[in-house]
Amino acid sequence: MKKQFGYGCEFCRGIVRGKRVDREAFKHKTGFVILEQVVIGVCDHCGSRYYTAKTLKHVHAIASGKAKTTRTQRVPVAQAV
Ligand SMILES: [Zn+2]
């Protein structure tokens, strides 16, 4: 995996490892952006997720309509019962 991971977790003593995931939801001001086949960092001890600046920039570009998306998917929203 790429060299951009492998650093220490900021929450525990674990190591952040690069991992390719099928899909990851990113929260932003007005909702969510889902990226597929994205490489993220995951702490091997506590499971905290880390994102690269490049990934976050991409999410921001999609959220602000500056980058193309593959498709838009409706997400069900409900109040807790
Ligand atoms: Zn950790």
PDB file of the backbone (N, CA, C, O) and the ligand in Angstrom, with CONECT records:
HET     ZN  A 101       1
ATOM      1  N   MET A   1       0.849  -1.204   0.000  1.00  0.00           N
ATOM      2  CA  MET A   1       0.000   0.000   0.000  1.00  0.00           C
ATOM      3  C   MET A   1       0.877   1.244   0.000  1.00  0.00           C
ATOM      4  O   MET A   1       2.057   1.202   0.350  1.00  0.00           O
ATOM      5  N   LYS A   2       0.269   2.339  -0.400  1.00  0.00           N
ATOM      6  CA  LYS A   2       1.032   3.586  -0.528  1.00  0.00           C
ATOM      7  C   LYS A   2       1.689   4.047   0.778  1.00  0.00           C
ATOM      8  O   LYS A   2       1.268   3.688   1.878  1.00  0.00           O
ATOM      9  N   LYS A   3       2.699   4.829   0.612  1.00  0.00           N
ATOM     10  CA  LYS A   3       3.528   5.262   1.729  1.00  0.00           C
ATOM     11  C   LYS A   3       2.875   6.354   2.587  1.00  0.00           C
ATOM     12  O   LYS A   3       3.414   6.734   3.626  1.00  0.00           O
ATOM     13  N   GLN A   4       1.722   6.852   2.152  1.00  0.00           N
ATOM     14  CA  GLN A   4       1.106   7.962   2.875  1.00  0.00           C
ATOM     15  C   GLN A   4       0.509   7.540   4.221  1.00  0.00           C
ATOM     16  O   GLN A   4       0.092   8.386   5.012  1.00  0.00           O
ATOM     17  N   PHE A   5       0.471   6.221   4.476  1.00  0.00           N
ATOM     18  CA  PHE A   5      -0.002   5.767   5.777  1.00  0.00           C
ATOM     19  C   PHE A   5       1.149   5.130   6.541  1.00  0.00           C
ATOM     20  O   PHE A   5       2.296   5.187   6.098  1.00  0.00           O
ATOM     21  N   GLY A   6       0.856   4.537   7.662  1.00  0.00           N
ATOM     22  CA  GLY A   6       1.923   3.922   8.447  1.00  0.00           C
ATOM     23  C   GLY A   6       2.365   4.804   9.605  1.00  0.00           C
ATOM     24  O   GLY A   6       3.359   4.513  10.271  1.00  0.00           O
ATOM     25  N   TYR A   7       1.629   5.877   9.842  1.00  0.00           N
ATOM     26  CA  TYR A   7       1.961   6.750  10.964  1.00  0.00           C
ATOM     27  C   TYR A   7       1.159   6.346  12.197  1.00  0.00           C
ATOM     28  O   TYR A   7       0.225   5.547  12.114  1.00  0.00           O
ATOM     29  N   GLY A   8       1.534   6.906  13.328  1.00  0.00           N
ATOM     30  CA  GLY A   8       0.866   6.570  14.574  1.00  0.00           C
ATOM     31  C   GLY A   8      -0.509   7.206  14.678  1.00  0.00           C
ATOM     32  O   GLY A   8      -0.723   8.329  14.220  1.00  0.00           O
ATOM     33  N   CYS A   9      -1.436   6.480  15.283  1.00  0.00           N
ATOM     34  CA  CYS A   9      -2.794   6.973  15.503  1.00  0.00           C
ATOM     35  C   CYS A   9      -2.751   8.103  16.535  1.00  0.00           C
ATOM     36  O   CYS A   9      -1.961   8.060  17.477  1.00  0.00           O
ATOM     37  N   GLU A  10      -3.601   9.108  16.352  1.00  0.00           N
ATOM     38  CA  GLU A  10      -3.590  10.202  17.325  1.00  0.00           C
ATOM     39  C   GLU A  10      -4.463   9.921  18.545  1.00  0.00           C
ATOM     40  O   GLU A  10      -4.477  10.710  19.490  1.00  0.00           O
ATOM     41  N   PHE A  11      -5.183   8.814  18.533  1.00  0.00           N
ATOM     42  CA  PHE A  11      -6.056   8.480  19.663  1.00  0.00           C
ATOM     43  C   PHE A  11      -5.519   7.336  20.527  1.00  0.00           C
ATOM     44  O   PHE A  11      -5.899   7.200  21.690  1.00  0.00           O
ATOM     45  N   CYS A  12      -4.654   6.535  19.964  1.00  0.00           N
ATOM     46  CA  CYS A  12      -4.127   5.405  20.728  1.00  0.00           C
ATOM     47  C   CYS A  12      -2.702   5.121  20.229  1.00  0.00           C
ATOM     48  O   CYS A  12      -2.109   5.941  19.528  1.00  0.00           O
ATOM     49  N   ARG A  13      -2.170   3.970  20.593  1.00  0.00           N
ATOM     50  CA  ARG A  13      -0.803   3.646  20.196  1.00  0.00           C
ATOM     51  C   ARG A  13      -0.736   2.792  18.931  1.00  0.00           C
ATOM     52  O   ARG A  13       0.318   2.264  18.577  1.00  0.00           O
ATOM     53  N   GLY A  14      -1.866   2.669  18.265  1.00  0.00           N
ATOM     54  CA  GLY A  14      -1.918   1.867  17.048  1.00  0.00           C
ATOM     55  C   GLY A  14      -1.260   2.556  15.870  1.00  0.00           C
ATOM     56  O   GLY A  14      -0.858   3.717  15.949  1.00  0.00           O
ATOM     57  N   ILE A  15      -1.158   1.819  14.782  1.00  0.00           N
ATOM     58  CA  ILE A  15      -0.579   2.343  13.538  1.00  0.00           C
ATOM     59  C   ILE A  15      -1.696   2.458  12.503  1.00  0.00           C
ATOM     60  O   ILE A  15      -2.530   1.564  12.360  1.00  0.00           O
ATOM     61  N   VAL A  16      -1.689   3.572  11.794  1.00  0.00           N
ATOM     62  CA  VAL A  16      -2.687   3.792  10.752  1.00  0.00           C
ATOM     63  C   VAL A  16      -2.215   3.119   9.465  1.00  0.00           C
ATOM     64  O   VAL A  16      -1.166   3.466   8.922  1.00  0.00           O
ATOM     65  N   ARG A  17      -2.990   2.165   8.989  1.00  0.00           N
ATOM     66  CA  ARG A  17      -2.648   1.414   7.782  1.00  0.00           C
ATOM     67  C   ARG A  17      -3.544   1.810   6.622  1.00  0.00           C
ATOM     68  O   ARG A  17      -4.733   2.075   6.801  1.00  0.00           O
ATOM     69  N   GLY A  18      -2.971   1.847   5.451  1.00  0.00           N
ATOM     70  CA  GLY A  18      -3.765   2.136   4.269  1.00  0.00           C
ATOM     71  C   GLY A  18      -4.652   0.960   3.935  1.00  0.00           C
ATOM     72  O   GLY A  18      -4.228  -0.192   4.018  1.00  0.00           O
ATOM     73  N   LYS A  19      -5.873   1.246   3.560  1.00  0.00           N
ATOM     74  CA  LYS A  19      -6.814   0.177   3.250  1.00  0.00           C
ATOM     75  C   LYS A  19      -7.754   0.651   2.152  1.00  0.00           C
ATOM     76  O   LYS A  19      -8.274   1.765   2.208  1.00  0.00           O
ATOM     77  N   ARG A  20      -7.970  -0.204   1.149  1.00  0.00           N
ATOM     78  CA  ARG A  20      -8.920   0.149   0.100  1.00  0.00           C
ATOM     79  C   ARG A  20     -10.286  -0.383   0.511  1.00  0.00           C
ATOM     80  O   ARG A  20     -10.445  -1.573   0.781  1.00  0.00           O
ATOM     81  N   VAL A  21     -11.253   0.495   0.553  1.00  0.00           N
ATOM     82  CA  VAL A  21     -12.597   0.065   0.943  1.00  0.00           C
ATOM     83  C   VAL A  21     -13.554   0.222  -0.242  1.00  0.00           C
ATOM     84  O   VAL A  21     -13.354   1.067  -1.114  1.00  0.00           O
ATOM     85  N   ASP A  22     -14.590  -0.607  -0.252  1.00  0.00           N
ATOM     86  CA  ASP A  22     -15.576  -0.573  -1.341  1.00  0.00           C
ATOM     87  C   ASP A  22     -16.294   0.766  -1.385  1.00  0.00           C
ATOM     88  O   ASP A  22     -16.502   1.335  -2.456  1.00  0.00           O
ATOM     89  N   ARG A  23     -16.668   1.259  -0.224  1.00  0.00           N
ATOM     90  CA  ARG A  23     -17.305   2.568  -0.167  1.00  0.00           C
ATOM     91  C   ARG A  23     -17.152   3.181   1.207  1.00  0.00           C
ATOM     92  O   ARG A  23     -17.156   2.494   2.229  1.00  0.00           O
ATOM     93  N   GLU A  24     -17.019   4.484   1.200  1.00  0.00           N
ATOM     94  CA  GLU A  24     -16.850   5.220   2.451  1.00  0.00           C
ATOM     95  C   GLU A  24     -17.695   6.488   2.363  1.00  0.00           C
ATOM     96  O   GLU A  24     -17.632   7.211   1.369  1.00  0.00           O
ATOM     97  N   ALA A  25     -18.474   6.753   3.391  1.00  0.00           N
ATOM     98  CA  ALA A  25     -19.309   7.952   3.414  1.00  0.00           C
ATOM     99  C   ALA A  25     -18.568   9.077   4.115  1.00  0.00           C
ATOM    100  O   ALA A  25     -18.047   8.904   5.217  1.00  0.00           O
ATOM    101  N   PHE A  26     -18.528  10.222   3.469  1.00  0.00           N
ATOM    102  CA  PHE A  26     -17.873  11.393   4.039  1.00  0.00           C
ATOM    103  C   PHE A  26     -18.940  12.424   4.349  1.00  0.00           C
ATOM    104  O   PHE A  26     -19.769  12.752   3.501  1.00  0.00           O
ATOM    105  N   LYS A  27     -18.912  12.924   5.555  1.00  0.00           N
ATOM    106  CA  LYS A  27     -19.877  13.922   5.956  1.00  0.00           C
ATOM    107  C   LYS A  27     -19.340  15.291   5.552  1.00  0.00           C
ATOM    108  O   LYS A  27     -18.148  15.564   5.699  1.00  0.00           O
ATOM    109  N   HIS A  28     -20.214  16.141   5.048  1.00  0.00           N
ATOM    110  CA  HIS A  28     -19.804  17.521   4.813  1.00  0.00           C
ATOM    111  C   HIS A  28     -20.963  18.414   5.225  1.00  0.00           C
ATOM    112  O   HIS A  28     -21.992  17.925   5.691  1.00  0.00           O
ATOM    113  N   LYS A  29     -20.805  19.688   5.059  1.00  0.00           N
ATOM    114  CA  LYS A  29     -21.787  20.661   5.556  1.00  0.00           C
ATOM    115  C   LYS A  29     -23.239  20.342   5.232  1.00  0.00           C
ATOM    116  O   LYS A  29     -24.106  20.437   6.102  1.00  0.00           O
ATOM    117  N   THR A  30     -23.512  19.963   3.980  1.00  0.00           N
ATOM    118  CA  THR A  30     -24.907  19.796   3.589  1.00  0.00           C
ATOM    119  C   THR A  30     -25.347  18.346   3.406  1.00  0.00           C
ATOM    120  O   THR A  30     -26.472  18.093   2.975  1.00  0.00           O
ATOM    121  N   GLY A  31     -24.498  17.418   3.719  1.00  0.00           N
ATOM    122  CA  GLY A  31     -24.912  16.026   3.560  1.00  0.00           C
ATOM    123  C   GLY A  31     -23.739  15.070   3.523  1.00  0.00           C
ATOM    124  O   GLY A  31     -22.756  15.235   4.246  1.00  0.00           O
ATOM    125  N   PHE A  32     -23.859  14.073   2.672  1.00  0.00           N
ATOM    126  CA  PHE A  32     -22.823  13.064   2.571  1.00  0.00           C
ATOM    127  C   PHE A  32     -22.364  12.892   1.135  1.00  0.00           C
ATOM    128  O   PHE A  32     -23.124  13.096   0.189  1.00  0.00           O
ATOM    129  N   VAL A  33     -21.116  12.517   0.998  1.00  0.00           N
ATOM    130  CA  VAL A  33     -20.590  12.118  -0.301  1.00  0.00           C
ATOM    131  C   VAL A  33     -20.045  10.712  -0.091  1.00  0.00           C
ATOM    132  O   VAL A  33     -19.325  10.466   0.877  1.00  0.00           O
ATOM    133  N   ILE A  34     -20.376   9.798  -0.979  1.00  0.00           N
ATOM    134  CA  ILE A  34     -19.859   8.439  -0.870  1.00  0.00           C
ATOM    135  C   ILE A  34     -18.833   8.213  -1.965  1.00  0.00           C
ATOM    136  O   ILE A  34     -19.122   8.398  -3.147  1.00  0.00           O
ATOM    137  N   LEU A  35     -17.647   7.816  -1.572  1.00  0.00           N
ATOM    138  CA  LEU A  35     -16.615   7.488  -2.552  1.00  0.00           C
ATOM    139  C   LEU A  35     -16.480   5.974  -2.584  1.00  0.00           C
ATOM    140  O   LEU A  35     -16.503   5.317  -1.543  1.00  0.00           O
ATOM    141  N   GLU A  36     -16.341   5.427  -3.780  1.00  0.00           N
ATOM    142  CA  GLU A  36     -16.171   3.989  -3.916  1.00  0.00           C
ATOM    143  C   GLU A  36     -14.735   3.665  -4.269  1.00  0.00           C
ATOM    144  O   GLU A  36     -14.052   4.450  -4.927  1.00  0.00           O
ATOM    145  N   GLN A  37     -14.287   2.517  -3.833  1.00  0.00           N
ATOM    146  CA  GLN A  37     -12.913   2.046  -4.074  1.00  0.00           C
ATOM    147  C   GLN A  37     -11.903   3.111  -3.676  1.00  0.00           C
ATOM    148  O   GLN A  37     -11.011   3.469  -4.445  1.00  0.00           O
ATOM    149  N   VAL A  38     -12.063   3.601  -2.468  1.00  0.00           N
ATOM    150  CA  VAL A  38     -11.186   4.669  -1.995  1.00  0.00           C
ATOM    151  C   VAL A  38     -10.196   4.103  -0.965  1.00  0.00           C
ATOM    152  O   VAL A  38     -10.531   3.219  -0.176  1.00  0.00           O
ATOM    153  N   VAL A  39      -8.985   4.633  -0.998  1.00  0.00           N
ATOM    154  CA  VAL A  39      -7.979   4.207  -0.024  1.00  0.00           C
ATOM    155  C   VAL A  39      -8.025   5.154   1.164  1.00  0.00           C
ATOM    156  O   VAL A  39      -7.833   6.362   1.021  1.00  0.00           O
ATOM    157  N   ILE A  40      -8.279   4.594   2.329  1.00  0.00           N
ATOM    158  CA  ILE A  40      -8.328   5.398   3.546  1.00  0.00           C
ATOM    159  C   ILE A  40      -7.335   4.805   4.546  1.00  0.00           C
ATOM    160  O   ILE A  40      -6.805   3.713   4.343  1.00  0.00           O
ATOM    161  N   GLY A  41      -7.099   5.537   5.611  1.00  0.00           N
ATOM    162  CA  GLY A  41      -6.231   5.024   6.658  1.00  0.00           C
ATOM    163  C   GLY A  41      -7.106   4.511   7.794  1.00  0.00           C
ATOM    164  O   GLY A  41      -8.061   5.173   8.199  1.00  0.00           O
ATOM    165  N   VAL A  42      -6.775   3.329   8.303  1.00  0.00           N
ATOM    166  CA  VAL A  42      -7.534   2.769   9.416  1.00  0.00           C
ATOM    167  C   VAL A  42      -6.544   2.345  10.494  1.00  0.00           C
ATOM    168  O   VAL A  42      -5.590   1.616  10.225  1.00  0.00           O
ATOM    169  N   CYS A  43      -6.783   2.809  11.705  1.00  0.00           N
ATOM    170  CA  CYS A  43      -5.898   2.440  12.815  1.00  0.00           C
ATOM    171  C   CYS A  43      -6.043   0.948  13.076  1.00  0.00           C
ATOM    172  O   CYS A  43      -7.156   0.431  13.168  1.00  0.00           O
ATOM    173  N   ASP A  44      -4.906   0.257  13.195  1.00  0.00           N
ATOM    174  CA  ASP A  44      -4.970  -1.194  13.392  1.00  0.00           C
ATOM    175  C   ASP A  44      -5.335  -1.564  14.825  1.00  0.00           C
ATOM    176  O   ASP A  44      -5.491  -2.743  15.143  1.00  0.00           O
ATOM    177  N   HIS A  45      -5.471  -0.569  15.682  1.00  0.00           N
ATOM    178  CA  HIS A  45      -5.821  -0.867  17.066  1.00  0.00           C
ATOM    179  C   HIS A  45      -7.244  -0.402  17.412  1.00  0.00           C
ATOM    180  O   HIS A  45      -8.066  -1.205  17.854  1.00  0.00           O
ATOM    181  N   CYS A  46      -7.532   0.873  17.213  1.00  0.00           N
ATOM    182  CA  CYS A  46      -8.857   1.379  17.613  1.00  0.00           C
ATOM    183  C   CYS A  46      -9.816   1.534  16.432  1.00  0.00           C
ATOM    184  O   CYS A  46     -11.005   1.781  16.631  1.00  0.00           O
ATOM    185  N   GLY A  47      -9.316   1.394  15.221  1.00  0.00           N
ATOM    186  CA  GLY A  47     -10.208   1.466  14.065  1.00  0.00           C
ATOM    187  C   GLY A  47     -10.547   2.878  13.616  1.00  0.00           C
ATOM    188  O   GLY A  47     -11.391   3.045  12.735  1.00  0.00           O
ATOM    189  N   SER A  48      -9.921   3.899  14.189  1.00  0.00           N
ATOM    190  CA  SER A  48     -10.167   5.276  13.747  1.00  0.00           C
ATOM    191  C   SER A  48      -9.817   5.421  12.280  1.00  0.00           C
ATOM    192  O   SER A  48      -8.845   4.837  11.799  1.00  0.00           O
ATOM    193  N   ARG A  49     -10.615   6.203  11.577  1.00  0.00           N
ATOM    194  CA  ARG A  49     -10.380   6.369  10.148  1.00  0.00           C
ATOM    195  C   ARG A  49      -9.705   7.695   9.854  1.00  0.00           C
ATOM    196  O   ARG A  49     -10.006   8.723  10.461  1.00  0.00           O
ATOM    197  N   TYR A  50      -8.789   7.641   8.911  1.00  0.00           N
ATOM    198  CA  TYR A  50      -8.036   8.836   8.511  1.00  0.00           C
ATOM    199  C   TYR A  50      -8.159   8.992   6.999  1.00  0.00           C
ATOM    200  O   TYR A  50      -8.176   8.016   6.250  1.00  0.00           O
ATOM    201  N   TYR A  51      -8.243  10.237   6.581  1.00  0.00           N
ATOM    202  CA  TYR A  51      -8.365  10.482   5.153  1.00  0.00           C
ATOM    203  C   TYR A  51      -7.230  11.375   4.688  1.00  0.00           C
ATOM    204  O   TYR A  51      -6.777  12.249   5.427  1.00  0.00           O
ATOM    205  N   THR A  52      -6.780  11.161   3.488  1.00  0.00           N
ATOM    206  CA  THR A  52      -5.705  11.986   2.954  1.00  0.00           C
ATOM    207  C   THR A  52      -6.282  13.333   2.518  1.00  0.00           C
ATOM    208  O   THR A  52      -7.483  13.461   2.278  1.00  0.00           O
ATOM    209  N   ALA A  53      -5.419  14.318   2.421  1.00  0.00           N
ATOM    210  CA  ALA A  53      -5.827  15.659   1.994  1.00  0.00           C
ATOM    211  C   ALA A  53      -6.442  15.591   0.596  1.00  0.00           C
ATOM    212  O   ALA A  53      -7.390  16.311   0.284  1.00  0.00           O
ATOM    213  N   LYS A  54      -5.882  14.710  -0.239  1.00  0.00           N
ATOM    214  CA  LYS A  54      -6.365  14.556  -1.609  1.00  0.00           C
ATOM    215  C   LYS A  54      -7.813  14.043  -1.612  1.00  0.00           C
ATOM    216  O   LYS A  54      -8.653  14.527  -2.371  1.00  0.00           O
ATOM    217  N   THR A  55      -8.085  13.068  -0.762  1.00  0.00           N
ATOM    218  CA  THR A  55      -9.438  12.512  -0.665  1.00  0.00           C
ATOM    219  C   THR A  55     -10.414  13.568  -0.167  1.00  0.00           C
ATOM    220  O   THR A  55     -11.505  13.720  -0.715  1.00  0.00           O
ATOM    221  N   LEU A  56     -10.021  14.293   0.867  1.00  0.00           N
ATOM    222  CA  LEU A  56     -10.904  15.325   1.428  1.00  0.00           C
ATOM    223  C   LEU A  56     -11.155  16.446   0.419  1.00  0.00           C
ATOM    224  O   LEU A  56     -12.247  17.011   0.367  1.00  0.00           O
ATOM    225  N   LYS A  57     -10.148  16.755  -0.368  1.00  0.00           N
ATOM    226  CA  LYS A  57     -10.278  17.782  -1.394  1.00  0.00           C
ATOM    227  C   LYS A  57     -11.284  17.330  -2.456  1.00  0.00           C
ATOM    228  O   LYS A  57     -12.094  18.118  -2.944  1.00  0.00           O
ATOM    229  N   HIS A  58     -11.211  16.057  -2.793  1.00  0.00           N
ATOM    230  CA  HIS A  58     -12.140  15.472  -3.762  1.00  0.00           C
ATOM    231  C   HIS A  58     -13.567  15.531  -3.224  1.00  0.00           C
ATOM    232  O   HIS A  58     -14.491  15.906  -3.947  1.00  0.00           O
ATOM    233  N   VAL A  59     -13.747  15.164  -1.964  1.00  0.00           N
ATOM    234  CA  VAL A  59     -15.070  15.207  -1.327  1.00  0.00           C
ATOM    235  C   VAL A  59     -15.607  16.635  -1.359  1.00  0.00           C
ATOM    236  O   VAL A  59     -16.778  16.862  -1.664  1.00  0.00           O
ATOM    237  N   HIS A  60     -14.754  17.576  -1.048  1.00  0.00           N
ATOM    238  CA  HIS A  60     -15.159  18.980  -1.044  1.00  0.00           C
ATOM    239  C   HIS A  60     -15.563  19.437  -2.450  1.00  0.00           C
ATOM    240  O   HIS A  60     -16.534  20.172  -2.628  1.00  0.00           O
ATOM    241  N   ALA A  61     -14.797  18.984  -3.435  1.00  0.00           N
ATOM    242  CA  ALA A  61     -15.091  19.359  -4.822  1.00  0.00           C
ATOM    243  C   ALA A  61     -16.441  18.796  -5.265  1.00  0.00           C
ATOM    244  O   ALA A  61     -17.202  19.464  -5.965  1.00  0.00           O
ATOM    245  N   ILE A  62     -16.727  17.568  -4.852  1.00  0.00           N
ATOM    246  CA  ILE A  62     -18.027  16.964  -5.189  1.00  0.00           C
ATOM    247  C   ILE A  62     -19.143  17.711  -4.464  1.00  0.00           C
ATOM    248  O   ILE A  62     -20.169  18.045  -5.057  1.00  0.00           O
ATOM    249  N   ALA A  63     -18.931  17.968  -3.175  1.00  0.00           N
ATOM    250  CA  ALA A  63     -19.946  18.647  -2.365  1.00  0.00           C
ATOM    251  C   ALA A  63     -20.282  20.028  -2.910  1.00  0.00           C
ATOM    252  O   ALA A  63     -21.420  20.482  -2.799  1.00  0.00           O
ATOM    253  N   SER A  64     -19.306  20.689  -3.491  1.00  0.00           N
ATOM    254  CA  SER A  64     -19.550  22.030  -4.011  1.00  0.00           C
ATOM    255  C   SER A  64     -19.849  22.018  -5.512  1.00  0.00           C
ATOM    256  O   SER A  64     -19.878  23.066  -6.157  1.00  0.00           O
ATOM    257  N   GLY A  65     -20.068  20.829  -6.055  1.00  0.00           N
ATOM    258  CA  GLY A  65     -20.477  20.707  -7.448  1.00  0.00           C
ATOM    259  C   GLY A  65     -19.374  20.900  -8.475  1.00  0.00           C
ATOM    260  O   GLY A  65     -19.656  21.070  -9.661  1.00  0.00           O
ATOM    261  N   LYS A  66     -18.125  20.876  -8.033  1.00  0.00           N
ATOM    262  CA  LYS A  66     -17.005  21.122  -8.949  1.00  0.00           C
ATOM    263  C   LYS A  66     -16.420  19.845  -9.541  1.00  0.00           C
ATOM    264  O   LYS A  66     -15.634  19.902 -10.487  1.00  0.00           O
ATOM    265  N   ALA A  67     -16.792  18.712  -9.000  1.00  0.00           N
ATOM    266  CA  ALA A  67     -16.270  17.462  -9.546  1.00  0.00           C
ATOM    267  C   ALA A  67     -17.435  16.568  -9.954  1.00  0.00           C
ATOM    268  O   ALA A  67     -18.506  16.599  -9.349  1.00  0.00           O
ATOM    269  N   LYS A  68     -17.204  15.785 -10.977  1.00  0.00           N
ATOM    270  CA  LYS A  68     -18.261  14.909 -11.488  1.00  0.00           C
ATOM    271  C   LYS A  68     -18.502  13.724 -10.566  1.00  0.00           C
ATOM    272  O   LYS A  68     -17.583  13.225  -9.917  1.00  0.00           O
ATOM    273  N   THR A  69     -19.733  13.290 -10.520  1.00  0.00           N
ATOM    274  CA  THR A  69     -20.056  12.100  -9.754  1.00  0.00           C
ATOM    275  C   THR A  69     -20.559  11.021 -10.703  1.00  0.00           C
ATOM    276  O   THR A  69     -21.059  11.308 -11.790  1.00  0.00           O
ATOM    277  N   THR A  70     -20.415   9.784 -10.270  1.00  0.00           N
ATOM    278  CA  THR A  70     -20.852   8.651 -11.083  1.00  0.00           C
ATOM    279  C   THR A  70     -22.369   8.565 -11.114  1.00  0.00           C
ATOM    280  O   THR A  70     -22.974   8.353 -12.165  1.00  0.00           O
ATOM    281  N   ARG A  71     -22.964   8.730  -9.958  1.00  0.00           N
ATOM    282  CA  ARG A  71     -24.418   8.703  -9.855  1.00  0.00           C
ATOM    283  C   ARG A  71     -24.808   9.315  -8.526  1.00  0.00           C
ATOM    284  O   ARG A  71     -23.965   9.527  -7.654  1.00  0.00           O
ATOM    285  N   THR A  72     -26.100   9.598  -8.379  1.00  0.00           N
ATOM    286  CA  THR A  72     -26.616  10.106  -7.113  1.00  0.00           C
ATOM    287  C   THR A  72     -27.567   9.062  -6.555  1.00  0.00           C
ATOM    288  O   THR A  72     -28.425   8.520  -7.253  1.00  0.00           O
ATOM    289  N   GLN A  73     -27.381   8.805  -5.283  1.00  0.00           N
ATOM    290  CA  GLN A  73     -28.148   7.759  -4.659  1.00  0.00           C
ATOM    291  C   GLN A  73     -28.976   8.354  -3.534  1.00  0.00           C
ATOM    292  O   GLN A  73     -28.465   9.138  -2.734  1.00  0.00           O
ATOM    293  N   ARG A  74     -30.224   7.996  -3.467  1.00  0.00           N
ATOM    294  CA  ARG A  74     -31.057   8.499  -2.381  1.00  0.00           C
ATOM    295  C   ARG A  74     -30.741   7.747  -1.092  1.00  0.00           C
ATOM    296  O   ARG A  74     -30.551   6.531  -1.086  1.00  0.00           O
ATOM    297  N   VAL A  75     -30.694   8.489  -0.034  1.00  0.00           N
ATOM    298  CA  VAL A  75     -30.422   7.878   1.264  1.00  0.00           C
ATOM    299  C   VAL A  75     -31.646   8.074   2.153  1.00  0.00           C
ATOM    300  O   VAL A  75     -32.058   9.212   2.374  1.00  0.00           O
ATOM    301  N   PRO A  76     -32.235   7.005   2.667  1.00  0.00           N
ATOM    302  CA  PRO A  76     -33.402   7.144   3.545  1.00  0.00           C
ATOM    303  C   PRO A  76     -33.008   7.858   4.849  1.00  0.00           C
ATOM    304  O   PRO A  76     -31.965   7.569   5.434  1.00  0.00           O
ATOM    305  N   VAL A  77     -33.837   8.768   5.279  1.00  0.00           N
ATOM    306  CA  VAL A  77     -33.602   9.502   6.520  1.00  0.00           C
ATOM    307  C   VAL A  77     -34.843   9.364   7.388  1.00  0.00           C
ATOM    308  O   VAL A  77     -35.961   9.502   6.892  1.00  0.00           O
ATOM    309  N   ALA A  78     -34.662   9.094   8.669  1.00  0.00           N
ATOM    310  CA  ALA A  78     -35.812   8.974   9.570  1.00  0.00           C
ATOM    311  C   ALA A  78     -35.454   9.502  10.943  1.00  0.00           C
ATOM    312  O   ALA A  78     -34.283   9.562  11.317  1.00  0.00           O
ATOM    313  N   GLN A  79     -36.481   9.884  11.690  1.00  0.00           N
ATOM    314  CA  GLN A  79     -36.278  10.291  13.070  1.00  0.00           C
ATOM    315  C   GLN A  79     -36.132   9.021  13.921  1.00  0.00           C
ATOM    316  O   GLN A  79     -36.705   7.979  13.602  1.00  0.00           O
ATOM    317  N   ALA A  80     -35.381   9.123  14.974  1.00  0.00           N
ATOM    318  CA  ALA A  80     -35.242   7.962  15.859  1.00  0.00           C
ATOM    319  C   ALA A  80     -36.578   7.705  16.552  1.00  0.00           C
ATOM    320  O   ALA A  80     -37.351   8.630  16.800  1.00  0.00           O
ATOM    321  N   VAL A  81     -36.834   6.452  16.856  1.00  0.00           N
ATOM    322  CA  VAL A  81     -38.110   6.122  17.533  1.00  0.00           C
ATOM    323  C   VAL A  81     -37.873   5.928  19.014  1.00  0.00           C
ATOM    324  O   VAL A  81     -38.813   5.645  19.758  1.00  0.00           O
TER     325      VAL A  81
HETATM  326 ZN    ZN A 101      -5.984   4.165  17.154  1.00  0.00          ZN2+
END
